[in-house]
Amino acid sequence: MTDSAIARRAVNSIDEAVDRAPGVQFLNGQANIRGSTGYVQGLGSRVLLLVDGVPANQGDRGGINWDLLPADAVERVEVVKGAGSALYGSAALGGVVNLITRDVPDDAHARVRVIGGGFAGPPHDVWKFRDYTGIEGGVDVTASWGRDPFRGAVAAGTRHSDGYRQQDQRDHWQVAGKGQYRLDPVTRLDVSGAWASDQYEVPLSWCLRGRCDDRGQAYQPFMVDTSGLGDHTRSDKGYLTAVVSRDPSPTVSWLARASWLRTDFTDFQRAGNDFGKANRFGGELRGVIRSDPRQVVTVGGEVAFSDVTSDIFGVHTQAEYAAYGEGEHRLGAARLTTGARIDFLAVDGGGLTAVVSPRLGAVLAAGRGVWRASLGRGFRAPSLAERFVSTFVSGIRVIPDPSLRPEEAWTAEVGHARGFADDRVRVDAALFWTEARRLIEPVFIDTLAQIQFQNLARARLAGLDLSLSAASLMPRLSATFAYTFLYARELAHDTTPTRPLPFRPRHLLTLDADYALGAASVGAAFRYSSRFERVELYETDPRVAAKVVDLHAGWTRGPLAAHLLVSNALNYIYTLVPRTLAPVRKVTVAVTWTY
């Protein structure tokens, strides 16, 4: 996903753009790649986030802060589907999302991005919850200067949103910076960092009859239970990264990396405040050897240390140590890759748990097409929050399980990519198969009185990924099509029969078309997510397929660029997470000036 595709979405945070990538779906902020996660409140991510190749998942909950970086700072997004633990370790169970930030250009440059918009009101008067139109707005400013041996960039921004529901306001502030220093012709130091602060209200699920001003309705999808009015969160997070890379010869290169990720939240609630402070320190040393033009060998080691201090997670630590290696060999038109990584995990200084993640891949160029095949193992270590959480959710007690073990999965894929009509049309198809075990899920115990995260489910996820892109088939017209078919099943275990995995759509389809005329462009996108076969909690509530149409337009002239986005243009009312309304129609305008 390029910066032009991100700009076209006129997004506030990068997850709004990633959500439209083929085979990717967000459920109330949780990323799914080929159905890897579904939706479990409080569960860490089964997708690993990298920022310029550096892990950025939270140290306590294992989740992802998608607003840590300004959307305007991201040059492109790379999405790797399937198990990626052979190189990246824990959390790469379902895939990897790598945010590549903009390089610092030569000389002095500046960039200002202003964004504003408004939300549609409820489609029925009986659902109205306010007497004004909800708005959002923000501004990002970036300045950079580059001339060897030094170049650097700084950015700052803020935004506000009234939200589209009751108790949905959010305020966000952020600063970010990036610097590069050429120590000598073959050695470079890269330093980057960001800090973001949010204050936002917590809407949770919608209001049922008798729990708010229901106006005689069974539920009010735009309102919240009066018992939760006033609940809000203060969340601060930041990271610092330093990378030294050196290329002493054409055959040898290496890099050393150090990183720190900090999160700090306080939940202000009527029933009592909760807080959590967490750090994740990381280091990596990696070497690449090209002893032969047909062969590349990568070896490295990585360490990470996480700590948390919280009233609901306790005071705990987790250490991770890893070593990995991968070799790539070219044999004619074929390229073979083999590799493995071993991770050791220690919680609170206890005994080590070892996990081995091998990977085997092959790529074969045949005519105008390319065949590929891969087999790999992925895993995800339980987060400290999952192991030690002790709290109440909607009146139900959540109890800890320190004995949780890592989730594991084997993923196989066979795919083919081919160009037609002088490569104006590109087709990519892939069959995938994942066998997962020891998945962590919340389980009711003691006759529904308590919930505990447990290693329970064995699962199978198999399907088809198909994408097609067409450029210039007709003058100035381009189009993309993406479709994912997913067969997701929880396999029989104990007294539980085989059944669908919850919160996984069998069909996920995206259509996108753009028409460019000089400096202007217009386009439309359609997203379809089939009705979930199964959900957890409120299983008898009606469920519908998601059918969302977005409209967008753009105009560029000299240093100015303007983009208009009408998301959910038909104002389709639906849910992806039970009793939580999905975003309604929103009109957004983003104007960018670049010097």
C-alpha positions as CSV (number, residue, x, y, z in Angstrom):
1,M,0.0,0.0,0.0
2,T,1.7,3.2,-1.2
3,D,1.5,6.7,0.2
4,S,-0.8,7.7,-2.7
5,A,-3.3,5.0,-1.7
6,I,-3.1,6.1,2.0
7,A,-3.7,9.8,1.0
8,R,-6.7,8.8,-1.1
9,R,-8.3,7.4,2.0
10,A,-8.0,10.8,3.8
11,V,-7.4,8.8,7.0
12,N,-6.8,10.0,10.6
13,S,-4.8,6.9,11.6
14,I,-3.1,4.3,9.5
15,D,-5.4,1.4,10.6
16,E,-8.2,3.0,8.6
17,A,-6.1,2.5,5.4
18,V,-4.8,-1.0,6.3
19,D,-8.4,-2.1,6.9
20,R,-9.0,-1.9,3.2
21,A,-6.0,-4.1,2.2
22,P,-6.9,-7.4,0.6
23,G,-7.5,-10.2,3.1
24,V,-7.4,-7.8,6.1
25,Q,-10.3,-6.9,8.3
26,F,-10.5,-4.9,11.6
27,L,-13.0,-5.8,14.3
28,N,-13.3,-3.0,16.8
29,G,-9.6,-2.2,16.5
30,Q,-8.3,-5.8,16.3
31,A,-6.5,-6.7,13.1
32,N,-7.3,-9.9,11.2
33,I,-5.2,-11.3,8.4
34,R,-7.1,-14.2,6.8
35,G,-9.2,-14.5,9.9
36,S,-6.3,-15.0,12.3
37,T,-7.8,-13.3,15.3
38,G,-11.5,-12.9,15.1
39,Y,-12.5,-10.7,18.0
40,V,-11.8,-11.3,21.7
41,Q,-11.9,-8.3,24.1
42,G,-8.7,-8.1,26.0
43,L,-6.7,-10.5,23.8
44,G,-3.3,-9.5,22.4
45,S,-2.8,-9.2,18.7
46,R,-2.0,-12.3,16.6
47,V,-0.6,-9.8,14.0
48,L,2.9,-8.3,14.6
49,L,3.3,-4.5,13.9
50,L,6.7,-3.3,12.7
51,V,7.8,0.3,12.3
52,D,10.7,0.4,9.9
53,G,11.3,-3.3,10.8
54,V,11.2,-2.8,14.6
55,P,8.6,-4.6,16.7
56,A,6.0,-2.2,18.2
57,N,3.4,-4.4,19.9
58,Q,2.6,-3.3,23.5
59,G,4.6,-4.8,26.4
60,D,1.7,-5.6,28.7
61,R,-1.4,-6.4,26.5
62,G,0.4,-7.3,23.3
63,G,-2.0,-5.1,21.3
64,I,-1.2,-2.4,18.7
65,N,-1.4,1.4,19.0
66,W,-2.2,2.2,15.4
67,D,-2.2,6.0,16.1
68,L,1.4,6.0,17.5
69,L,2.6,7.3,14.1
70,P,1.1,10.2,12.1
71,A,-0.6,8.7,9.1
72,D,1.1,11.3,6.9
73,A,4.6,10.0,8.1
74,V,4.0,6.6,6.5
75,E,5.3,6.1,3.0
76,R,4.0,2.6,2.4
77,V,2.6,-0.4,4.2
78,E,3.7,-3.9,3.7
79,V,1.4,-6.8,4.7
80,V,2.8,-10.3,5.1
81,K,0.1,-13.0,5.4
82,G,0.6,-16.2,7.3
83,A,3.0,-17.3,9.9
84,G,6.1,-15.0,10.1
85,S,7.7,-16.2,13.3
86,A,10.8,-17.8,11.5
87,L,12.2,-14.2,11.3
88,Y,10.0,-12.1,13.6
89,G,9.2,-14.3,16.5
90,S,6.2,-13.9,18.8
91,A,2.9,-12.3,17.6
92,A,3.6,-13.1,14.0
93,L,1.2,-16.0,14.2
94,G,-1.3,-14.6,11.7
95,G,0.9,-12.1,9.8
96,V,3.0,-9.0,9.9
97,V,2.2,-5.4,9.1
98,N,5.3,-3.2,8.5
99,L,5.0,0.6,8.4
100,I,7.7,2.2,6.3
101,T,8.2,5.8,7.2
102,R,9.2,8.5,4.7
103,D,12.9,9.0,3.9
104,V,14.3,12.4,4.6
105,P,14.9,14.2,1.3
106,D,17.8,16.5,0.4
107,D,17.6,20.2,1.4
108,A,14.8,21.9,3.3
109,H,11.2,20.8,3.0
110,A,7.9,21.3,4.8
111,R,4.5,19.6,4.8
112,V,1.2,20.7,6.3
113,R,-1.9,18.5,6.3
114,V,-5.2,19.7,7.4
115,I,-8.2,17.4,7.8
116,G,-11.8,18.0,8.7
117,G,-15.2,16.3,8.3
118,G,-18.5,15.4,9.9
119,F,-20.6,12.4,10.8
120,A,-24.1,11.5,9.6
121,G,-26.8,11.5,12.3
122,P,-28.9,8.4,13.1
123,P,-31.2,7.4,10.2
124,H,-34.3,7.5,12.5
125,D,-35.3,10.3,14.9
126,V,-36.1,7.9,17.7
127,W,-32.3,7.0,17.7
128,K,-31.1,10.7,18.0
129,F,-28.7,11.3,20.9
130,R,-27.6,14.9,20.2
131,D,-28.8,18.1,18.7
132,Y,-25.8,18.9,16.6
133,T,-23.6,17.4,13.8
134,G,-20.6,15.5,15.1
135,I,-17.4,16.8,13.6
136,E,-13.7,15.9,13.5
137,G,-10.6,17.9,12.5
138,G,-6.9,17.9,12.8
139,V,-3.6,19.2,11.6
140,D,-0.2,17.7,11.0
141,V,3.0,19.8,10.4
142,T,6.3,18.3,9.2
143,A,9.7,20.0,8.6
144,S,12.8,18.3,7.3
145,W,16.3,19.2,6.3
146,G,18.9,16.9,4.6
147,R,22.5,17.3,3.5
148,D,25.1,14.6,4.1
149,P,26.2,13.6,6.6
150,F,23.1,14.6,8.5
151,R,19.4,14.7,7.7
152,G,16.4,14.9,10.0
153,A,12.7,15.5,10.2
154,V,10.3,16.5,13.0
155,A,6.5,16.4,13.0
156,A,3.7,17.4,15.3
157,G,-0.1,17.1,15.1
158,T,-3.4,17.1,16.9
159,R,-6.9,16.1,16.1
160,H,-10.4,16.0,17.7
161,S,-13.4,13.9,17.0
162,D,-16.9,14.1,18.4
163,G,-17.5,10.5,17.3
164,Y,-20.6,9.0,15.8
165,R,-22.1,7.6,19.0
166,Q,-22.9,8.9,22.5
167,Q,-19.7,9.1,24.6
168,D,-17.4,8.7,21.6
169,Q,-15.3,11.9,21.8
170,R,-11.5,11.7,21.4
171,D,-8.6,14.2,21.5
172,H,-5.2,13.2,20.2
173,W,-1.8,14.9,20.3
174,Q,1.5,13.6,18.9
175,V,5.1,14.4,18.1
176,A,7.5,12.4,16.0
177,G,11.1,12.7,14.7
178,K,13.6,10.9,12.5
179,G,17.3,11.4,12.0
180,Q,20.0,9.9,9.9
181,Y,23.8,10.4,10.3
182,R,26.4,9.0,7.9
183,L,29.3,8.1,10.1
184,D,31.4,7.1,7.2
185,P,30.8,5.9,3.6
186,V,29.7,2.4,4.7
187,T,28.1,3.1,8.1
188,R,24.8,4.9,9.0
189,L,23.0,5.7,12.2
190,D,19.2,6.0,12.1
191,V,17.3,7.3,15.1
192,S,13.5,7.7,15.3
193,G,10.9,8.2,17.9
194,A,7.3,9.3,18.5
195,W,5.0,10.2,21.4
196,A,1.3,10.3,21.4
197,S,-1.3,11.2,24.0
198,D,-5.0,10.4,23.8
199,Q,-8.0,11.3,26.0
200,Y,-11.1,9.5,24.8
201,E,-14.5,8.4,26.0
202,V,-15.4,4.7,26.2
203,P,-18.7,3.8,24.6
204,L,-18.6,0.0,25.1
205,S,-21.8,-1.7,24.0
206,W,-25.1,0.0,23.2
207,C,-28.0,0.6,25.6
208,L,-30.8,-1.9,26.2
209,R,-34.4,-1.1,27.3
210,G,-34.5,0.5,30.7
211,R,-30.8,1.3,30.9
212,C,-31.0,4.7,29.3
213,D,-33.6,7.1,27.7
214,D,-34.8,4.2,25.4
215,R,-37.9,6.0,24.1
216,G,-39.8,2.7,24.1
217,Q,-37.2,0.9,22.0
218,A,-35.7,-2.5,22.8
219,Y,-32.3,-1.0,22.3
220,Q,-30.7,2.3,21.4
221,P,-27.7,1.6,19.1
222,F,-26.3,5.2,19.3
223,M,-26.5,5.4,23.1
224,V,-24.7,3.8,26.0
225,D,-25.9,2.4,29.4
226,T,-26.3,5.3,31.8
227,S,-24.1,3.4,34.3
228,G,-21.2,3.9,32.0
229,L,-21.7,7.6,31.3
230,G,-18.5,9.6,32.1
231,D,-16.1,6.7,31.7
232,H,-13.0,7.8,29.8
233,T,-9.4,6.9,29.3
234,R,-6.1,8.7,29.3
235,S,-3.5,6.9,27.2
236,D,0.1,7.9,26.5
237,K,2.5,5.9,24.4
238,G,5.9,6.4,22.7
239,Y,8.9,4.7,21.3
240,L,12.6,5.3,20.6
241,T,14.7,3.3,18.1
242,A,18.3,3.5,17.1
243,V,19.8,1.4,14.3
244,V,23.4,1.2,13.2
245,S,23.8,-0.4,9.8
246,R,27.1,-1.1,8.1
247,D,28.1,-2.4,4.6
248,P,31.9,-3.0,4.8
249,S,31.9,-5.0,1.5
250,P,29.6,-6.1,-1.2
251,T,29.4,-9.5,0.4
252,V,28.9,-8.6,4.1
253,S,26.5,-6.3,5.9
254,W,25.2,-6.0,9.4
255,L,23.0,-4.0,11.6
256,A,22.5,-3.5,15.4
257,R,19.2,-2.2,16.8
258,A,18.0,-1.0,20.2
259,S,14.4,0.0,20.9
260,W,12.1,1.1,23.7
261,L,8.3,1.1,23.7
262,R,6.3,2.7,26.6
263,T,2.6,2.6,27.3
264,D,0.7,4.3,30.1
265,F,-3.0,4.3,30.6
266,T,-5.6,5.2,33.2
267,D,-9.3,4.2,32.9
268,F,-11.5,6.6,34.8
269,Q,-14.7,4.7,35.7
270,R,-17.5,5.2,38.2
271,A,-16.8,1.8,39.7
272,G,-13.1,2.7,40.3
273,N,-10.1,3.7,38.2
274,D,-7.7,1.2,36.6
275,F,-4.2,1.9,35.5
276,G,-1.3,0.3,33.7
277,K,2.3,1.2,32.9
278,A,4.4,-1.0,30.7
279,N,7.8,-1.0,28.9
280,R,9.2,-3.2,26.2
281,F,13.0,-3.0,25.6
282,G,14.4,-4.7,22.6
283,G,17.7,-5.3,20.9
284,E,18.8,-7.1,17.8
285,L,22.0,-8.0,15.9
286,R,21.7,-9.2,12.3
287,G,24.3,-10.1,9.6
288,V,23.8,-10.8,5.9
289,I,26.4,-12.7,3.9
290,R,26.4,-12.9,0.1
291,S,29.4,-15.2,-0.5
292,D,27.9,-16.2,-3.9
293,P,25.7,-14.2,-6.3
294,R,23.2,-17.0,-6.1
295,Q,23.2,-17.3,-2.3
296,V,22.3,-15.1,0.6
297,V,22.5,-16.1,4.3
298,T,21.0,-14.1,7.1
299,V,21.7,-14.8,10.8
300,G,20.9,-12.9,13.9
301,G,19.9,-12.8,17.5
302,E,17.2,-10.8,19.4
303,V,16.4,-10.0,23.0
304,A,13.3,-8.3,24.5
305,F,12.3,-7.5,28.0
306,S,8.8,-6.4,29.0
307,D,7.5,-5.2,32.4
308,V,4.1,-4.1,33.7
309,T,2.9,-2.3,36.8
310,S,-0.9,-2.3,37.0
311,D,-3.8,-2.7,39.5
312,I,-5.5,-5.3,37.1
313,F,-2.4,-7.0,35.7
314,G,-0.1,-6.9,38.8
315,V,3.7,-6.4,38.7
316,H,5.3,-8.8,36.3
317,T,8.1,-9.2,33.7
318,Q,8.7,-11.3,30.6
319,A,12.1,-11.9,28.9
320,E,12.5,-13.2,25.4
321,Y,15.7,-14.5,23.8
322,A,16.0,-15.7,20.2
323,A,18.4,-16.8,17.5
324,Y,17.6,-17.2,13.9
325,G,19.0,-18.0,10.5
326,E,17.8,-18.1,6.9
327,G,19.4,-19.0,3.6
328,E,18.3,-18.1,0.1
329,H,19.7,-20.0,-2.9
330,R,19.0,-19.4,-6.6
331,L,18.9,-22.3,-8.9
332,G,18.2,-21.3,-12.4
333,A,14.7,-19.7,-12.5
334,A,14.0,-21.0,-8.9
335,R,14.7,-19.4,-5.6
336,L,14.7,-21.6,-2.5
337,T,14.5,-20.3,1.1
338,T,15.0,-22.2,4.3
339,G,15.2,-20.8,7.8
340,A,14.4,-21.3,11.5
341,R,14.2,-19.4,14.7
342,I,14.3,-20.5,18.3
343,D,12.7,-18.4,21.0
344,F,13.1,-18.8,24.8
345,L,10.5,-17.2,27.1
346,A,10.8,-16.6,30.8
347,V,8.1,-15.0,33.0
348,D,9.0,-13.4,36.3
349,G,12.5,-14.9,36.1
350,G,11.1,-18.4,36.0
351,G,12.0,-21.4,33.8
352,L,12.5,-21.1,30.1
353,T,9.9,-22.1,27.5
354,A,11.4,-22.9,24.1
355,V,9.6,-22.5,20.8
356,V,11.1,-23.5,17.4
357,S,9.7,-21.8,14.2
358,P,11.0,-23.3,10.9
359,R,10.2,-22.1,7.5
360,L,10.6,-23.4,3.9
361,G,9.8,-21.5,0.8
362,A,10.2,-21.7,-3.0
363,V,9.7,-19.2,-5.9
364,L,9.7,-20.3,-9.6
365,A,9.6,-17.9,-12.5
366,A,7.8,-19.5,-15.4
367,G,7.2,-17.4,-18.5
368,R,5.3,-14.3,-17.5
369,G,4.1,-15.8,-14.2
370,V,5.7,-16.6,-10.9
371,W,4.8,-19.7,-8.8
372,R,5.4,-19.7,-5.0
373,A,5.0,-22.1,-2.2
374,S,5.8,-21.9,1.5
375,L,5.4,-23.8,4.8
376,G,6.1,-22.3,8.1
377,R,5.4,-22.3,11.8
378,G,4.2,-19.3,13.9
379,F,3.6,-18.7,17.5
380,R,2.4,-16.1,19.9
381,A,3.4,-15.9,23.5
382,P,0.6,-15.0,26.0
383,S,0.7,-11.4,27.0
384,L,1.3,-10.5,30.6
385,A,-2.2,-9.1,30.7
386,E,-3.7,-12.4,29.5
387,R,-1.8,-14.4,32.2
388,F,-2.4,-12.2,35.2
389,V,-5.6,-10.1,34.5
390,S,-7.9,-9.7,37.5
391,T,-10.8,-7.4,37.0
392,F,-14.6,-7.2,36.3
393,V,-16.2,-6.8,32.9
394,S,-19.9,-6.0,32.7
395,G,-20.3,-7.5,36.2
396,I,-18.4,-10.7,35.4
397,R,-15.1,-11.4,37.2
398,V,-12.1,-12.2,35.0
399,I,-9.5,-14.3,36.8
400,P,-5.8,-15.0,35.9
401,D,-4.2,-18.1,34.5
402,P,-0.4,-17.9,34.9
403,S,0.0,-21.4,33.3
404,L,-1.0,-20.2,29.8
405,R,1.3,-21.6,27.0
406,P,2.2,-20.1,23.7
407,E,-0.2,-20.4,20.8
408,E,1.2,-22.3,17.8
409,A,0.2,-22.7,14.1
410,W,1.5,-24.3,10.9
411,T,0.7,-22.4,7.7
412,A,1.1,-23.6,4.1
413,E,0.5,-21.6,1.0
414,V,0.7,-22.2,-2.8
415,G,0.2,-19.2,-5.1
416,H,0.7,-17.9,-8.6
417,A,1.0,-14.3,-9.9
418,R,0.8,-13.5,-13.6
419,G,0.6,-10.4,-15.9
420,F,-1.6,-10.0,-18.9
421,A,-2.0,-7.3,-21.6
422,D,1.6,-6.1,-21.3
423,D,1.3,-6.3,-17.5
424,R,-1.6,-3.8,-17.5
425,V,-3.5,-6.6,-15.8
426,R,-2.1,-8.4,-12.8
427,V,-3.6,-11.5,-11.2
428,D,-2.5,-13.1,-8.0
429,A,-4.1,-16.2,-6.5
430,A,-3.1,-18.2,-3.4
431,L,-4.5,-21.2,-1.5
432,F,-3.6,-21.3,2.2
433,W,-4.1,-23.7,5.0
434,T,-3.4,-23.1,8.7
435,E,-3.5,-25.7,11.6
436,A,-3.5,-23.9,14.9
437,R,-3.5,-25.3,18.4
438,R,-3.5,-24.0,22.0
439,L,-5.3,-20.9,20.9
440,I,-6.1,-18.7,23.8
441,E,-9.8,-17.9,24.3
442,P,-12.0,-16.6,27.2
443,V,-13.9,-19.4,28.9
444,F,-16.8,-19.2,31.3
445,I,-16.3,-21.2,34.4
446,D,-18.2,-21.8,37.6
447,T,-21.6,-21.5,35.9
448,L,-20.9,-18.3,34.1
449,A,-19.8,-16.5,37.3
450,Q,-16.2,-16.1,36.1
451,I,-14.1,-15.8,32.9
452,Q,-10.6,-17.0,32.4
453,F,-8.2,-17.0,29.4
454,Q,-7.3,-20.6,28.7
455,N,-5.5,-22.7,26.0
456,L,-8.4,-24.5,24.6
457,A,-9.1,-24.3,20.9
458,R,-7.6,-26.3,18.1
459,A,-8.5,-24.6,14.8
460,R,-8.2,-24.9,11.1
461,L,-8.3,-21.9,8.7
462,A,-8.1,-22.6,5.0
463,G,-9.1,-20.7,1.9
464,L,-8.4,-18.7,-1.2
465,D,-6.9,-15.3,-1.7
466,L,-7.6,-13.8,-5.1
467,S,-6.6,-10.3,-6.3
468,L,-6.7,-8.6,-9.7
469,S,-5.5,-5.1,-10.6
470,A,-6.0,-3.4,-14.0
471,A,-4.3,-0.2,-15.0
472,S,-5.0,1.8,-18.2
473,L,-7.2,-0.9,-19.8
474,M,-9.4,2.1,-20.7
475,P,-7.9,5.6,-20.8
476,R,-7.4,7.0,-17.3
477,L,-9.3,4.1,-15.6
478,S,-7.8,1.7,-13.1
479,A,-9.5,-0.9,-10.9
480,T,-8.7,-3.5,-8.3
481,F,-10.6,-6.6,-7.1
482,A,-9.8,-8.7,-4.0
483,Y,-11.6,-11.7,-2.6
484,T,-10.9,-14.0,0.3
485,F,-12.7,-17.2,0.9
486,L,-12.2,-18.5,4.4
487,Y,-13.1,-21.8,5.9
488,A,-12.5,-21.3,9.7
489,R,-13.4,-24.1,12.1
490,E,-12.7,-24.8,15.8
491,L,-11.9,-28.5,15.9
492,A,-13.5,-30.9,18.3
493,H,-11.9,-31.0,21.8
494,D,-13.1,-32.3,25.1
495,T,-16.9,-32.1,25.0
496,T,-16.9,-29.4,22.3
497,P,-17.9,-30.5,18.8
498,T,-16.4,-29.0,15.6
499,R,-18.0,-25.7,15.0
500,P,-17.3,-22.4,13.1
501,L,-14.7,-20.1,14.6
502,P,-16.4,-16.9,15.9
503,F,-16.2,-13.6,14.1
504,R,-14.8,-14.9,10.8
505,P,-16.6,-14.0,7.5
506,R,-16.6,-16.8,5.0
507,H,-16.5,-14.2,2.2
508,L,-14.6,-10.9,2.2
509,L,-14.6,-8.9,-1.0
510,T,-13.3,-5.5,-2.0
511,L,-13.8,-3.6,-5.3
512,D,-12.1,-0.3,-6.0
513,A,-12.1,1.8,-9.2
514,D,-10.5,5.2,-10.0
515,Y,-10.8,7.5,-13.0
516,A,-8.2,10.2,-13.5
517,L,-8.6,13.3,-15.6
518,G,-5.6,15.6,-15.6
519,A,-5.1,16.9,-12.0
520,A,-8.4,15.4,-10.8
521,S,-9.6,11.9,-10.0
522,V,-12.8,10.3,-8.7
523,G,-13.4,6.8,-7.5
524,A,-15.5,4.4,-5.5
525,A,-14.9,1.3,-3.4
526,F,-17.2,-1.4,-2.2
527,R,-16.5,-3.7,0.7
528,Y,-18.5,-6.9,1.5
529,S,-18.1,-9.1,4.6
530,S,-20.5,-12.0,4.8
531,R,-22.6,-12.7,7.9
532,F,-20.6,-14.3,10.7
533,E,-21.6,-17.9,11.1
534,R,-20.9,-17.7,14.8
535,V,-20.3,-15.0,17.5
536,E,-19.6,-15.2,21.2
537,L,-22.0,-13.6,23.6
538,Y,-25.5,-12.6,22.4
539,E,-25.6,-15.4,19.9
540,T,-29.3,-15.0,19.4
541,D,-29.0,-11.3,18.3
542,P,-29.7,-10.8,14.6
543,R,-26.6,-10.7,12.4
544,V,-26.2,-9.2,8.9
545,A,-23.6,-9.0,6.2
546,A,-21.6,-5.8,6.0
547,K,-22.0,-3.9,2.7
548,V,-20.2,-0.6,2.6
549,V,-19.7,1.8,-0.2
550,D,-17.0,4.5,-0.1
551,L,-16.7,7.4,-2.6
552,H,-13.5,9.4,-3.0
553,A,-12.1,12.3,-5.1
554,G,-8.8,14.0,-5.4
555,W,-7.2,17.1,-7.0
556,T,-3.5,18.0,-7.2
557,R,-1.9,21.2,-8.5
558,G,1.6,22.2,-7.7
559,P,2.3,21.9,-4.0
560,L,-1.4,21.5,-3.1
561,A,-3.3,18.3,-2.9
562,A,-6.9,17.8,-1.8
563,H,-8.7,14.6,-1.1
564,L,-12.4,14.0,-0.4
565,L,-13.7,10.7,1.2
566,V,-17.3,9.8,1.8
567,S,-17.0,6.6,3.9
568,N,-20.1,4.4,4.2
569,A,-21.8,6.7,1.7
570,L,-25.1,4.9,1.9
571,N,-25.1,5.1,5.7
572,Y,-25.5,1.4,6.1
573,I,-26.3,0.5,9.7
574,Y,-24.6,-2.7,10.9
575,T,-22.4,-4.3,13.5
576,L,-19.3,-6.5,13.3
577,V,-18.9,-6.8,17.1
578,P,-22.1,-7.6,19.1
579,R,-24.1,-4.6,20.3
580,T,-21.4,-2.2,19.0
581,L,-22.4,0.0,16.1
582,A,-20.0,0.1,13.2
583,P,-19.1,3.6,11.8
584,V,-21.8,5.5,10.0
585,R,-21.4,7.8,7.0
586,K,-18.6,10.3,7.4
587,V,-17.5,13.0,5.0
588,T,-13.8,13.9,5.3
589,V,-11.7,16.5,3.4
590,A,-7.9,16.5,3.6
591,V,-5.7,19.2,2.2
592,T,-1.9,18.9,2.0
593,W,0.6,21.5,1.1
594,T,4.2,20.4,0.4
595,Y,7.3,22.5,0.0
